[in-house]
Amino acid sequence: MPTSVTTDRYALIARRSVLVQRLDDGDRRIAAARESGAETGRWEAFWLSLLDEYVDVSRHIDADGGDELDIAA
């Protein structure tokens, strides 16, 4: 049975995966908006906040042993 620590790691790894998708999507949308001449300052600020969250989540994962999960835990 997974421990709460293992469950937390699963949640962090899943959160990071979602953040990667959102960052990639945001990057594409910002680039397209910039090409069409739209103002992207607010979008870029939000994207940077997502990047900060990604870095924080990654640090927690790395401090807890990386992406590897002990399935037997």
C-alpha positions in Angstrom: 0.0 0.0 0.0 1.4 3.4 -0.9 2.5 5.7 1.9 1.5 9.3 2.1 5.0 10.3 1.1 4.7 8.1 -2.0 1.3 9.6 -2.8 2.7 13.1 -2.4 5.5 12.2 -4.8 3.0 10.9 -7.3 1.0 14.1 -6.9 4.2 16.3 -7.4 5.3 14.3 -10.5 1.8 14.6 -11.9 1.7 18.3 -11.2 5.0 18.8 -12.9 3.7 17.0 -15.9 0.7 19.3 -16.1 2.9 22.3 -15.7 5.1 21.2 -18.6 2.0 20.9 -20.8 0.7 24.3 -19.7 4.2 25.9 -20.2 4.5 24.5 -23.7 0.9 25.5 -24.6 1.5 29.0 -23.2 4.7 29.4 -25.1 3.0 28.5 -28.4 0.1 30.9 -27.7 2.3 33.8 -26.7 4.4 33.3 -29.8 1.3 33.3 -32.0 -0.2 36.3 -30.3 3.1 38.2 -30.6 3.3 37.4 -34.3 -0.2 38.8 -34.8 0.8 42.0 -32.9 -1.2 41.4 -29.7 0.0 42.7 -26.4 1.4 39.7 -24.5 2.7 41.2 -21.3 0.1 39.8 -19.0 0.3 36.4 -20.6 4.1 36.4 -20.3 3.8 37.4 -16.6 1.4 34.5 -16.0 3.7 32.1 -17.9 6.6 33.2 -15.7 4.5 32.4 -12.6 3.9 28.9 -14.0 7.6 28.6 -14.6 8.3 29.5 -11.0 5.8 26.9 -9.9 7.5 24.3 -12.1 10.9 25.1 -10.6 9.5 24.8 -7.1 7.8 21.5 -7.8 11.0 20.2 -9.5 13.1 21.1 -6.5 10.7 19.2 -4.2 10.8 16.2 -6.4 14.6 16.3 -6.6 15.0 16.8 -2.9 12.8 13.7 -2.4 14.9 11.5 -4.6 14.0 12.5 -8.1 11.4 11.0 -10.5 12.0 7.4 -9.4 9.1 6.0 -7.3 9.5 2.9 -5.1 6.4 1.0 -6.2 6.8 -1.4 -3.3 6.5 1.5 -0.8 
